[in-house]
Amino acid sequence: MIVAFSVTPIGAGEDVGEYVAEAVRVVRASGLPNRTDAMFTSLEGEWDEVMDVVKRAVQAVEARCGRVSLVLKADIRQGVTDGLTAKVETVERHLAS
């Protein structure tokens, strides 16, 4: 399963990078394959372990800001591993031809 999610503190002003970094720290410490870009952090693993990381990432931001917005999108597909890399490689292969 791949989950793309964003955690945004509400009421923390316009510059929220410091708060978002707390969530990304949790993701990176999880040891699960992950990628962070300007809009989302993607995380790959089994349902329970991925959802646990998302929950802890939200809690890390919530500890510093009482209100948090969570946006989450999941690709649930049995038997797929390394989807974070494989999906991008497939698109790049098509672009190269």
Beta strands, then each sheet from edge to edge (+ up, - down):
strand 1: 2-9
strand 2: 34-36
strand 3: 41-44
strand 4: 68-75
sheet 1: 2+ 3- 1+ 4-
end
